[in-house]
């Protein structure tokens, strides 16, 4: 997953950035027009609506974006999915009164 930025302007509402997603088993990449000012939530909904709803969740993501953006992206994807993202700490692996 990577962003192509600084695209030439095409009008007031046109996109100036393109999110490129390459899936390992697809023969063609996915190009999603977006805006440079889009937030992690905007990107999460874009990925959800255009990719995950058709192909399923990713097994891994390779991106050169910073970890804070990727973390926010996954947090917002979990919100869109309606799932609760819970964390456990080392040596205290019980979560929600269950054994892992």
Biopython code that builds the backbone (N, CA, C, O; Angstrom):
import numpy as np
from Bio.PDB.StructureBuilder import StructureBuilder

atoms = [
    (1, "UNK", "N", (0.850, -1.154, 0.000)),
    (1, "UNK", "CA", (0.000, 0.000, 0.000)),
    (1, "UNK", "C", (0.900, 1.223, 0.000)),
    (1, "UNK", "O", (1.823, 1.336, 0.807)),
    (2, "UNK", "N", (0.615, 2.138, -0.921)),
    (2, "UNK", "CA", (1.410, 3.357, -0.995)),
    (2, "UNK", "C", (0.566, 4.455, -1.621)),
    (2, "UNK", "O", (-0.429, 4.184, -2.292)),
    (3, "UNK", "N", (0.971, 5.682, -1.396)),
    (3, "UNK", "CA", (0.259, 6.841, -1.926)),
    (3, "UNK", "C", (1.104, 7.508, -2.995)),
    (3, "UNK", "O", (2.306, 7.703, -2.819)),
    (4, "UNK", "N", (0.468, 7.856, -4.105)),
    (4, "UNK", "CA", (1.097, 8.676, -5.136)),
    (4, "UNK", "C", (0.538, 10.079, -4.914)),
    (4, "UNK", "O", (-0.667, 10.299, -5.030)),
    (5, "UNK", "N", (1.414, 11.020, -4.596)),
    (5, "UNK", "CA", (0.960, 12.364, -4.246)),
    (5, "UNK", "C", (1.373, 13.373, -5.304)),
    (5, "UNK", "O", (2.066, 13.044, -6.266)),
    (6, "UNK", "N", (0.935, 14.601, -5.104)),
    (6, "UNK", "CA", (1.265, 15.738, -5.971)),
    (6, "UNK", "C", (0.810, 15.509, -7.410)),
    (6, "UNK", "O", (1.510, 15.866, -8.357)),
    (7, "UNK", "N", (-0.360, 14.914, -7.559)),
    (7, "UNK", "CA", (-0.920, 14.753, -8.897)),
    (7, "UNK", "C", (-1.396, 16.112, -9.402)),
    (7, "UNK", "O", (-1.772, 16.964, -8.597)),
    (8, "UNK", "N", (-1.389, 16.333, -10.703)),
    (8, "UNK", "CA", (-1.819, 17.633, -11.223)),
    (8, "UNK", "C", (-3.304, 17.869, -10.945)),
    (8, "UNK", "O", (-4.104, 16.935, -10.987)),
    (9, "UNK", "N", (-3.669, 19.126, -10.661)),
    (9, "UNK", "CA", (-5.077, 19.416, -10.366)),
    (9, "UNK", "C", (-5.955, 19.210, -11.592)),
    (9, "UNK", "O", (-5.560, 19.507, -12.720)),
    (10, "UNK", "N", (-7.155, 18.695, -11.343)),
    (10, "UNK", "CA", (-8.073, 18.458, -12.442)),
    (10, "UNK", "C", (-9.398, 19.165, -12.244)),
    (10, "UNK", "O", (-10.329, 18.966, -13.024)),
    (11, "UNK", "N", (-9.495, 19.983, -11.220)),
    (11, "UNK", "CA", (-10.733, 20.686, -10.906)),
    (11, "UNK", "C", (-10.879, 20.831, -9.404)),
    (11, "UNK", "O", (-10.050, 20.327, -8.647)),
    (12, "UNK", "N", (-11.929, 21.516, -8.967)),
    (12, "UNK", "CA", (-12.111, 21.776, -7.541)),
    (12, "UNK", "C", (-12.303, 20.509, -6.720)),
    (12, "UNK", "O", (-11.716, 20.383, -5.645)),
    (13, "UNK", "N", (-13.098, 19.582, -7.193)),
    (13, "UNK", "CA", (-13.421, 18.384, -6.418)),
    (13, "UNK", "C", (-12.610, 17.167, -6.840)),
    (13, "UNK", "O", (-12.886, 16.057, -6.384)),
    (14, "UNK", "N", (-11.633, 17.350, -7.684)),
    (14, "UNK", "CA", (-10.859, 16.204, -8.153)),
    (14, "UNK", "C", (-9.830, 15.787, -7.105)),
    (14, "UNK", "O", (-9.473, 16.564, -6.219)),
    (15, "UNK", "N", (-9.377, 14.582, -7.221)),
    (15, "UNK", "CA", (-8.401, 14.034, -6.284)),
    (15, "UNK", "C", (-7.007, 14.513, -6.637)),
    (15, "UNK", "O", (-6.686, 14.733, -7.805)),
    (16, "UNK", "N", (-6.176, 14.673, -5.603)),
    (16, "UNK", "CA", (-4.789, 15.064, -5.838)),
    (16, "UNK", "C", (-3.812, 13.988, -5.374)),
    (16, "UNK", "O", (-2.597, 14.184, -5.407)),
    (17, "UNK", "N", (-4.352, 12.853, -4.943)),
    (17, "UNK", "CA", (-3.545, 11.745, -4.442)),
    (17, "UNK", "C", (-4.202, 10.437, -4.882)),
    (17, "UNK", "O", (-5.415, 10.377, -5.085)),
    (18, "UNK", "N", (-3.395, 9.405, -5.024)),
    (18, "UNK", "CA", (-3.921, 8.093, -5.383)),
    (18, "UNK", "C", (-3.353, 7.056, -4.418)),
    (18, "UNK", "O", (-2.136, 6.945, -4.265)),
    (19, "UNK", "N", (-4.229, 6.304, -3.772)),
    (19, "UNK", "CA", (-3.808, 5.204, -2.910)),
    (19, "UNK", "C", (-3.695, 3.963, -3.787)),
    (19, "UNK", "O", (-4.656, 3.580, -4.455)),
    (20, "UNK", "N", (-2.529, 3.341, -3.785)),
    (20, "UNK", "CA", (-2.281, 2.157, -4.611)),
    (20, "UNK", "C", (-2.152, 0.952, -3.685)),
    (20, "UNK", "O", (-1.315, 0.939, -2.782)),
    (21, "UNK", "N", (-2.981, -0.052, -3.915)),
    (21, "UNK", "CA", (-2.945, -1.280, -3.123)),
    (21, "UNK", "C", (-2.642, -2.428, -4.069)),
    (21, "UNK", "O", (-3.333, -2.622, -5.069)),
    (22, "UNK", "N", (-1.611, -3.183, -3.749)),
    (22, "UNK", "CA", (-1.238, -4.347, -4.551)),
    (22, "UNK", "C", (-1.446, -5.580, -3.685)),
    (22, "UNK", "O", (-0.793, -5.750, -2.655)),
    (23, "UNK", "N", (-2.361, -6.434, -4.115)),
    (23, "UNK", "CA", (-2.587, -7.682, -3.402)),
    (23, "UNK", "C", (-1.722, -8.761, -4.028)),
    (23, "UNK", "O", (-1.525, -8.795, -5.243)),
    (24, "UNK", "N", (-1.223, -9.619, -3.201)),
    (24, "UNK", "CA", (-0.280, -10.638, -3.653)),
    (24, "UNK", "C", (-0.855, -11.531, -4.743)),
    (24, "UNK", "O", (-0.141, -11.896, -5.677)),
    (25, "UNK", "N", (-2.122, -11.887, -4.644)),
    (25, "UNK", "CA", (-2.689, -12.866, -5.573)),
    (25, "UNK", "C", (-3.537, -12.255, -6.681)),
    (25, "UNK", "O", (-4.135, -12.986, -7.470)),
    (26, "UNK", "N", (-3.600, -10.937, -6.753)),
    (26, "UNK", "CA", (-4.316, -10.279, -7.853)),
    (26, "UNK", "C", (-3.324, -9.931, -8.941)),
    (26, "UNK", "O", (-2.144, -9.699, -8.678)),
    (27, "UNK", "N", (-3.808, -9.898, -10.143)),
    (27, "UNK", "CA", (-2.906, -9.575, -11.249)),
    (27, "UNK", "C", (-2.820, -8.078, -11.506)),
    (27, "UNK", "O", (-1.885, -7.613, -12.157)),
    (28, "UNK", "N", (-3.789, -7.319, -10.998)),
    (28, "UNK", "CA", (-3.766, -5.877, -11.219)),
    (28, "UNK", "C", (-3.828, -5.137, -9.887)),
    (28, "UNK", "O", (-4.511, -5.583, -8.965)),
    (29, "UNK", "N", (-3.133, -4.026, -9.777)),
    (29, "UNK", "CA", (-3.217, -3.223, -8.549)),
    (29, "UNK", "C", (-4.557, -2.489, -8.473)),
    (29, "UNK", "O", (-5.259, -2.346, -9.474)),
    (30, "UNK", "N", (-4.892, -2.035, -7.287)),
    (30, "UNK", "CA", (-6.108, -1.259, -7.067)),
    (30, "UNK", "C", (-5.692, 0.197, -6.889)),
    (30, "UNK", "O", (-4.844, 0.503, -6.050)),
    (31, "UNK", "N", (-6.279, 1.085, -7.666)),
    (31, "UNK", "CA", (-5.987, 2.515, -7.582)),
    (31, "UNK", "C", (-7.212, 3.220, -7.013)),
    (31, "UNK", "O", (-8.295, 3.163, -7.597)),
    (32, "UNK", "N", (-7.041, 3.887, -5.873)),
    (32, "UNK", "CA", (-8.147, 4.585, -5.229)),
    (32, "UNK", "C", (-7.863, 6.081, -5.182)),
    (32, "UNK", "O", (-6.952, 6.504, -4.471)),
    (33, "UNK", "N", (-8.613, 6.890, -5.916)),
    (33, "UNK", "CA", (-8.397, 8.332, -5.859)),
    (33, "UNK", "C", (-8.787, 8.874, -4.487)),
    (33, "UNK", "O", (-9.816, 8.489, -3.931)),
    (34, "UNK", "N", (-7.974, 9.758, -3.950)),
    (34, "UNK", "CA", (-8.235, 10.354, -2.643)),
    (34, "UNK", "C", (-7.587, 11.733, -2.585)),
    (34, "UNK", "O", (-7.126, 12.251, -3.602)),
    (35, "UNK", "N", (-7.553, 12.318, -1.404)),
    (35, "UNK", "CA", (-6.987, 13.650, -1.223)),
    (35, "UNK", "C", (-5.843, 13.598, -0.219)),
    (35, "UNK", "O", (-5.870, 12.800, 0.718)),
    (36, "UNK", "N", (-4.858, 14.431, -0.413)),
    (36, "UNK", "CA", (-3.699, 14.451, 0.476)),
    (36, "UNK", "C", (-4.097, 14.786, 1.910)),
    (36, "UNK", "O", (-3.448, 14.333, 2.852)),
    (37, "UNK", "N", (-5.151, 15.571, 2.086)),
    (37, "UNK", "CA", (-5.593, 15.981, 3.421)),
    (37, "UNK", "C", (-6.477, 14.939, 4.106)),
    (37, "UNK", "O", (-6.929, 15.173, 5.227)),
    (38, "UNK", "N", (-6.736, 13.795, 3.466)),
    (38, "UNK", "CA", (-7.573, 12.760, 4.073)),
    (38, "UNK", "C", (-6.948, 12.254, 5.365)),
    (38, "UNK", "O", (-5.730, 12.099, 5.458)),
    (39, "UNK", "N", (-7.790, 12.000, 6.356)),
    (39, "UNK", "CA", (-7.334, 11.483, 7.646)),
    (39, "UNK", "C", (-7.262, 9.959, 7.593)),
    (39, "UNK", "O", (-7.638, 9.339, 6.598)),
    (40, "UNK", "N", (-6.773, 9.369, 8.682)),
    (40, "UNK", "CA", (-6.744, 7.909, 8.780)),
    (40, "UNK", "C", (-8.163, 7.351, 8.713)),
    (40, "UNK", "O", (-8.382, 6.286, 8.136)),
    (41, "UNK", "N", (-9.131, 8.063, 9.302)),
    (41, "UNK", "CA", (-10.519, 7.603, 9.251)),
    (41, "UNK", "C", (-11.049, 7.649, 7.821)),
    (41, "UNK", "O", (-11.722, 6.715, 7.383)),
    (42, "UNK", "N", (-10.757, 8.717, 7.093)),
    (42, "UNK", "CA", (-11.170, 8.795, 5.687)),
    (42, "UNK", "C", (-10.576, 7.642, 4.890)),
    (42, "UNK", "O", (-11.262, 7.018, 4.079)),
    (43, "UNK", "N", (-9.302, 7.363, 5.123)),
    (43, "UNK", "CA", (-8.622, 6.282, 4.412)),
    (43, "UNK", "C", (-9.193, 4.928, 4.803)),
    (43, "UNK", "O", (-9.351, 4.051, 3.955)),
    (44, "UNK", "N", (-9.507, 4.752, 6.099)),
    (44, "UNK", "CA", (-10.095, 3.494, 6.561)),
    (44, "UNK", "C", (-11.426, 3.226, 5.869)),
    (44, "UNK", "O", (-11.672, 2.112, 5.407)),
    (45, "UNK", "N", (-12.280, 4.237, 5.794)),
    (45, "UNK", "CA", (-13.572, 4.055, 5.129)),
    (45, "UNK", "C", (-13.407, 3.838, 3.631)),
    (45, "UNK", "O", (-14.163, 3.076, 3.029)),
    (46, "UNK", "N", (-12.435, 4.493, 3.030)),
    (46, "UNK", "CA", (-12.162, 4.279, 1.609)),
    (46, "UNK", "C", (-11.739, 2.832, 1.360)),
    (46, "UNK", "O", (-12.248, 2.181, 0.448)),
    (47, "UNK", "N", (-10.808, 2.333, 2.172)),
    (47, "UNK", "CA", (-10.343, 0.948, 2.030)),
    (47, "UNK", "C", (-11.482, -0.030, 2.310)),
    (47, "UNK", "O", (-11.633, -1.032, 1.611)),
    (48, "UNK", "N", (-12.286, 0.266, 3.338)),
    (48, "UNK", "CA", (-13.409, -0.613, 3.669)),
    (48, "UNK", "C", (-14.411, -0.676, 2.519)),
    (48, "UNK", "O", (-14.818, -1.760, 2.101)),
    (49, "UNK", "N", (-14.806, 0.492, 2.009)),
    (49, "UNK", "CA", (-15.840, 0.538, 0.972)),
    (49, "UNK", "C", (-15.378, 0.013, -0.380)),
    (49, "UNK", "O", (-16.171, -0.581, -1.110)),
    (50, "UNK", "N", (-14.134, 0.217, -0.721)),
    (50, "UNK", "CA", (-13.655, -0.114, -2.065)),
    (50, "UNK", "C", (-12.873, -1.424, -2.153)),
    (50, "UNK", "O", (-12.754, -1.999, -3.235)),
    (51, "UNK", "N", (-12.335, -1.906, -1.019)),
    (51, "UNK", "CA", (-11.476, -3.090, -1.097)),
    (51, "UNK", "C", (-11.962, -4.212, -0.183)),
    (51, "UNK", "O", (-12.345, -5.277, -0.666)),
    (52, "UNK", "N", (-11.950, -3.987, 1.124)),
    (52, "UNK", "CA", (-12.220, -5.061, 2.083)),
    (52, "UNK", "C", (-13.622, -5.633, 1.919)),
    (52, "UNK", "O", (-13.814, -6.841, 2.062)),
    (53, "UNK", "N", (-14.598, -4.793, 1.624)),
    (53, "UNK", "CA", (-15.963, -5.299, 1.465)),
    (53, "UNK", "C", (-16.086, -6.248, 0.270)),
    (53, "UNK", "O", (-17.038, -7.024, 0.191)),
    (54, "UNK", "N", (-15.134, -6.190, -0.653)),
    (54, "UNK", "CA", (-15.163, -7.066, -1.836)),
    (54, "UNK", "C", (-14.189, -8.240, -1.732)),
    (54, "UNK", "O", (-14.481, -9.336, -2.212)),
    (55, "UNK", "N", (-13.030, -8.011, -1.103)),
    (55, "UNK", "CA", (-11.987, -9.037, -1.108)),
    (55, "UNK", "C", (-11.719, -9.671, 0.249)),
    (55, "UNK", "O", (-11.127, -10.749, 0.306)),
    (56, "UNK", "N", (-12.131, -9.043, 1.339)),
    (56, "UNK", "CA", (-11.838, -9.533, 2.678)),
    (56, "UNK", "C", (-10.665, -8.785, 3.290)),
    (56, "UNK", "O", (-10.023, -7.967, 2.632)),
    (57, "UNK", "N", (-10.390, -9.077, 4.564)),
    (57, "UNK", "CA", (-9.324, -8.388, 5.294)),
    (57, "UNK", "C", (-7.946, -8.775, 4.784)),
    (57, "UNK", "O", (-7.747, -9.865, 4.250)),
    (58, "UNK", "N", (-7.010, -7.870, 4.957)),
    (58, "UNK", "CA", (-5.622, -8.131, 4.582)),
    (58, "UNK", "C", (-4.962, -9.009, 5.638)),
    (58, "UNK", "O", (-5.284, -8.907, 6.822)),
    (59, "UNK", "N", (-4.045, -9.865, 5.216)),
    (59, "UNK", "CA", (-3.262, -10.636, 6.179)),
    (59, "UNK", "C", (-2.091, -9.824, 6.700)),
    (59, "UNK", "O", (-1.702, -9.968, 7.859)),
    (60, "UNK", "N", (-1.530, -8.978, 5.864)),
    (60, "UNK", "CA", (-0.484, -8.055, 6.312)),
    (60, "UNK", "C", (-0.469, -6.847, 5.391)),
    (60, "UNK", "O", (-0.985, -6.884, 4.274)),
    (61, "UNK", "N", (0.135, -5.780, 5.887)),
    (61, "UNK", "CA", (0.239, -4.542, 5.121)),
    (61, "UNK", "C", (1.691, -4.106, 5.132)),
    (61, "UNK", "O", (2.334, -4.079, 6.181)),
    (62, "UNK", "N", (2.194, -3.770, 3.979)),
    (62, "UNK", "CA", (3.525, -3.179, 3.872)),
    (62, "UNK", "C", (3.315, -1.747, 3.416)),
    (62, "UNK", "O", (2.753, -1.501, 2.348)),
    (63, "UNK", "N", (3.766, -0.810, 4.226)),
    (63, "UNK", "CA", (3.559, 0.602, 3.919)),
    (63, "UNK", "C", (4.719, 1.407, 4.465)),
    (63, "UNK", "O", (5.318, 1.048, 5.479)),
    (64, "UNK", "N", (5.033, 2.508, 3.779)),
    (64, "UNK", "CA", (6.093, 3.375, 4.284)),
    (64, "UNK", "C", (5.534, 4.526, 5.119)),
    (64, "UNK", "O", (6.271, 5.444, 5.480)),
    (65, "UNK", "N", (4.245, 4.484, 5.424)),
    (65, "UNK", "CA", (3.661, 5.492, 6.313)),
    (65, "UNK", "C", (4.111, 5.221, 7.743)),
    (65, "UNK", "O", (4.506, 4.104, 8.078)),
    (66, "UNK", "N", (4.049, 6.245, 8.578)),
    (66, "UNK", "CA", (4.500, 6.082, 9.959)),
    (66, "UNK", "C", (3.551, 5.181, 10.746)),
    (66, "UNK", "O", (2.405, 4.962, 10.353)),
    (67, "UNK", "N", (4.051, 4.670, 11.858)),
    (67, "UNK", "CA", (3.287, 3.714, 12.658)),
    (67, "UNK", "C", (2.042, 4.344, 13.269)),
    (67, "UNK", "O", (1.045, 3.650, 13.466)),
    (68, "UNK", "N", (2.072, 5.641, 13.575)),
    (68, "UNK", "CA", (0.886, 6.291, 14.140)),
    (68, "UNK", "C", (-0.255, 6.293, 13.133)),
    (68, "UNK", "O", (-1.409, 6.076, 13.503)),
    (69, "UNK", "N", (0.061, 6.540, 11.847)),
    (69, "UNK", "CA", (-0.984, 6.531, 10.827)),
    (69, "UNK", "C", (-1.549, 5.127, 10.659)),
    (69, "UNK", "O", (-2.767, 4.957, 10.613)),
    (70, "UNK", "N", (-0.699, 4.135, 10.568)),
    (70, "UNK", "CA", (-1.169, 2.754, 10.394)),
    (70, "UNK", "C", (-1.992, 2.324, 11.600)),
    (70, "UNK", "O", (-3.008, 1.649, 11.439)),
    (71, "UNK", "N", (-1.569, 2.704, 12.811)),
    (71, "UNK", "CA", (-2.332, 2.389, 14.014)),
    (71, "UNK", "C", (-3.710, 3.036, 13.963)),
    (71, "UNK", "O", (-4.712, 2.387, 14.265)),
    (72, "UNK", "N", (-3.769, 4.307, 13.583)),
    (72, "UNK", "CA", (-5.054, 5.002, 13.473)),
    (72, "UNK", "C", (-5.912, 4.377, 12.379)),
    (72, "UNK", "O", (-7.131, 4.281, 12.519)),
    (73, "UNK", "N", (-5.276, 3.954, 11.293)),
    (73, "UNK", "CA", (-6.006, 3.300, 10.207)),
    (73, "UNK", "C", (-6.686, 2.034, 10.713)),
    (73, "UNK", "O", (-7.876, 1.834, 10.467)),
    (74, "UNK", "N", (-5.948, 1.174, 11.417)),
    (74, "UNK", "CA", (-6.526, -0.066, 11.919)),
    (74, "UNK", "C", (-7.580, 0.186, 12.984)),
    (74, "UNK", "O", (-8.583, -0.525, 13.034)),
    (75, "UNK", "N", (-7.373, 1.189, 13.842)),
    (75, "UNK", "CA", (-8.374, 1.539, 14.847)),
    (75, "UNK", "C", (-9.680, 1.925, 14.171)),
    (75, "UNK", "O", (-10.754, 1.495, 14.591)),
    (76, "UNK", "N", (-9.587, 2.735, 13.128)),
    (76, "UNK", "CA", (-10.793, 3.157, 12.416)),
    (76, "UNK", "C", (-11.419, 2.030, 11.608)),
    (76, "UNK", "O", (-12.640, 1.994, 11.452)),
    (77, "UNK", "N", (-10.609, 1.108, 11.092)),
    (77, "UNK", "CA", (-11.175, -0.056, 10.401)),
    (77, "UNK", "C", (-11.961, -0.928, 11.372)),
    (77, "UNK", "O", (-13.022, -1.448, 11.024)),
    (78, "UNK", "N", (-11.440, -1.092, 12.600)),
    (78, "UNK", "CA", (-12.176, -1.866, 13.603)),
    (78, "UNK", "C", (-13.494, -1.188, 13.950)),
    (78, "UNK", "O", (-14.499, -1.866, 14.159)),
    (79, "UNK", "N", (-13.502, 0.144, 14.014)),
    (79, "UNK", "CA", (-14.763, 0.861, 14.253)),
    (79, "UNK", "C", (-15.747, 0.591, 13.124)),
    (79, "UNK", "O", (-16.929, 0.357, 13.375)),
    (80, "UNK", "N", (-15.270, 0.622, 11.888)),
    (80, "UNK", "CA", (-16.142, 0.374, 10.739)),
    (80, "UNK", "C", (-16.681, -1.055, 10.752)),
    (80, "UNK", "O", (-17.819, -1.298, 10.351)),
    (81, "UNK", "N", (-15.855, -2.004, 11.216)),
    (81, "UNK", "CA", (-16.274, -3.401, 11.282)),
    (81, "UNK", "C", (-17.204, -3.672, 12.454)),
    (81, "UNK", "O", (-17.932, -4.664, 12.458)),
    (82, "UNK", "N", (-17.179, -2.785, 13.453)),
    (82, "UNK", "CA", (-17.978, -3.002, 14.651)),
    (82, "UNK", "C", (-17.331, -3.973, 15.618)),
    (82, "UNK", "O", (-18.013, -4.536, 16.473)),
    (83, "UNK", "N", (-16.027, -4.180, 15.498)),
    (83, "UNK", "CA", (-15.317, -5.065, 16.415)),
    (83, "UNK", "C", (-14.594, -4.252, 17.473)),
    (83, "UNK", "O", (-14.284, -3.079, 17.268)),
    (84, "UNK", "N", (-14.328, -4.889, 18.606)),
    (84, "UNK", "CA", (-13.616, -4.233, 19.696)),
    (84, "UNK", "C", (-12.174, -4.716, 19.672)),
    (84, "UNK", "O", (-11.909, -5.918, 19.695)),
    (85, "UNK", "N", (-11.263, -3.785, 19.625)),
    (85, "UNK", "CA", (-9.847, -4.111, 19.608)),
    (85, "UNK", "C", (-9.333, -4.041, 21.035)),
    (85, "UNK", "O", (-9.282, -2.958, 21.619)),
    (86, "UNK", "N", (-8.949, -5.188, 21.614)),
    (86, "UNK", "CA", (-8.472, -5.248, 22.997)),
    (86, "UNK", "C", (-7.012, -5.654, 23.011)),
    (86, "UNK", "O", (-6.563, -6.426, 22.164)),
    (87, "UNK", "N", (-6.291, -5.141, 23.958)),
    (87, "UNK", "CA", (-4.872, -5.454, 24.091)),
    (87, "UNK", "C", (-4.632, -6.161, 25.416)),
    (87, "UNK", "O", (-5.298, -5.874, 26.411)),
    (88, "UNK", "N", (-3.684, -7.078, 25.426)),
    (88, "UNK", "CA", (-3.260, -7.704, 26.672)),
    (88, "UNK", "C", (-1.823, -7.283, 26.940)),
    (88, "UNK", "O", (-1.127, -6.812, 26.041)),
    (89, "UNK", "N", (-1.389, -7.454, 28.169)),
    (89, "UNK", "CA", (-0.018, -7.107, 28.520)),
    (89, "UNK", "C", (0.778, -8.380, 28.736)),
    (89, "UNK", "O", (0.211, -9.448, 28.968)),
    (90, "UNK", "N", (2.077, -8.262, 28.659)),
    (90, "UNK", "CA", (2.948, -9.424, 28.831)),
    (90, "UNK", "C", (2.733, -10.048, 30.205)),
    (90, "UNK", "O", (2.614, -9.343, 31.207)),
    (91, "UNK", "N", (2.687, -11.356, 30.240)),
    (91, "UNK", "CA", (2.537, -12.155, 31.453)),
    (91, "UNK", "C", (1.169, -12.004, 32.109)),
    (91, "UNK", "O", (0.967, -12.510, 33.212)),
    (92, "UNK", "N", (0.241, -11.335, 31.474)),
    (92, "UNK", "CA", (-1.138, -11.220, 31.947)),
    (92, "UNK", "C", (-2.043, -11.445, 30.739)),
    (92, "UNK", "O", (-2.728, -10.530, 30.281)),
    (93, "UNK", "N", (-2.035, -12.665, 30.237)),
    (93, "UNK", "CA", (-2.671, -12.944, 28.961)),
    (93, "UNK", "C", (-4.178, -13.139, 29.037)),
    (93, "UNK", "O", (-4.813, -13.369, 28.008)),
    (94, "UNK", "N", (-4.775, -13.054, 30.238)),
    (94, "UNK", "CA", (-6.215, -13.195, 30.315)),
    (94, "UNK", "C", (-6.875, -11.911, 29.840)),
    (94, "UNK", "O", (-6.436, -10.809, 30.171)),
    (95, "UNK", "N", (-7.926, -12.069, 29.066)),
    (95, "UNK", "CA", (-8.669, -10.916, 28.556)),
    (95, "UNK", "C", (-10.139, -11.289, 28.586)),
    (95, "UNK", "O", (-10.508, -12.348, 28.080)),
    (96, "UNK", "N", (-10.973, -10.467, 29.153)),
    (96, "UNK", "CA", (-12.407, -10.734, 29.245)),
    (96, "UNK", "C", (-12.689, -12.058, 29.950)),
    (96, "UNK", "O", (-13.552, -12.828, 29.529)),
    (97, "UNK", "N", (-11.950, -12.308, 31.025)),
    (97, "UNK", "CA", (-12.122, -13.508, 31.867)),
    (97, "UNK", "C", (-11.948, -14.817, 31.104)),
    (97, "UNK", "O", (-12.585, -15.815, 31.440)),
    (98, "UNK", "N", (-11.119, -14.827, 30.112)),
    (98, "UNK", "CA", (-10.892, -16.068, 29.369)),
    (98, "UNK", "C", (-9.399, -16.322, 29.244)),
    (98, "UNK", "O", (-8.587, -15.401, 29.335)),
    (99, "UNK", "N", (-9.057, -17.568, 29.038)),
    (99, "UNK", "CA", (-7.662, -17.952, 28.830)),
    (99, "UNK", "C", (-7.347, -17.843, 27.353)),
    (99, "UNK", "O", (-8.203, -18.113, 26.511)),
    (100, "UNK", "N", (-6.125, -17.449, 27.032)),
    (100, "UNK", "CA", (-5.724, -17.392, 25.628)),
    (100, "UNK", "C", (-4.836, -18.559, 25.309)),
    (100, "UNK", "O", (-4.385, -18.699, 24.172)),
]
sb = StructureBuilder()
sb.init_structure("model")
sb.init_model(0)
sb.init_chain("A")
sb.init_seg("    ")
for serial, (resi, resn, name, xyz) in enumerate(atoms, 1):
    if name == "N":
        sb.init_residue(resn, " ", resi, " ")
    sb.init_atom(name, np.array(xyz, "f"), 0.0, 1.0, " ", f" {name:<3s}", serial, name[0])
structure = sb.get_structure()
